[in-house]
């Protein structure tokens, strides 16, 4: 672990953007349960069920240390008011327009949310003495890379979706602010996150809904896909350990052999994945077992913007923070199915 590793500091005030989102909700809840003060910001857009987002918010809003602000990252004037009127020590930027396939048909949204919105966050952090900006990147940045497992020390210059390109852009923008202004930034490349309160546009949610309602599930690349499925609690644990440990400049960084994962600036990128890729058809089999029902499968070709396999190299995460995600898909899918069956929803809301 880092020589000067620091545990979660409950005296700090944390701003979580995308607080009503899947990861933002779980992270906010964890911080609040630990006794931290959290300011949650979200625009509650309708990319997927607003009801689901509000139901998540209802849970974390019960904490007296939680303050919610309904705002959009693109609205710089409102963001300035938020930062001017609140002490904010650490920012966790999880707000973004998600979805690889959605970016094919709605490119403009990604530039506004993921580029303009992220620039506004960088500017706020720069001008308000934020101690550490932690932000969501994505495994999608690996694009056309085929060297496995995916390492933060490999170049990622060939994205296959606009979503991935915006996430790579976030890393570049963060590095610029780390270099120019000394703002410590940590980018987290999340790998296929799943679990209770998950996103309805993700495979596990879509498959579960289809199987229970006797509809076929769409299995892309004819089932020949692998994903490093990572359970939400493991993601949150990894993020929590990183929050109070801003990156330091790497004294051994060599311009002639520029390592993409570190820098002479206070900048770092980590993978957070299960380090255990699973065949998509195996994932479906576990889901069928948990539901007690077989899926009707519709096999389809690989979609534009998608990749056949993801696999996270997490050596840096383990070395620096002593943490390795280990939740099995059997345990994780079981917990999702239990939540799904108990959650009061209707198809019209999703």
PyMOL commands that set and color helices and strands:
alter all, ss='L'
color gray80, all
select helices_A, chain A and resi 22-33+50-60+76-85+102-105+107-127+139-142+162-181+203-212+221-223+232-243+255-257+280-291+315-321+329-342+347-349
alter helices_A, ss='H'
color red, helices_A
select strands_A, chain A and resi 13-17+37-42+66-70+90-93+132-138+185-190+193-194+217-220+226-227+230-231+267-272+278-279+297-300
alter strands_A, ss='S'
color yellow, strands_A
deselect
rebuild
show_as cartoon
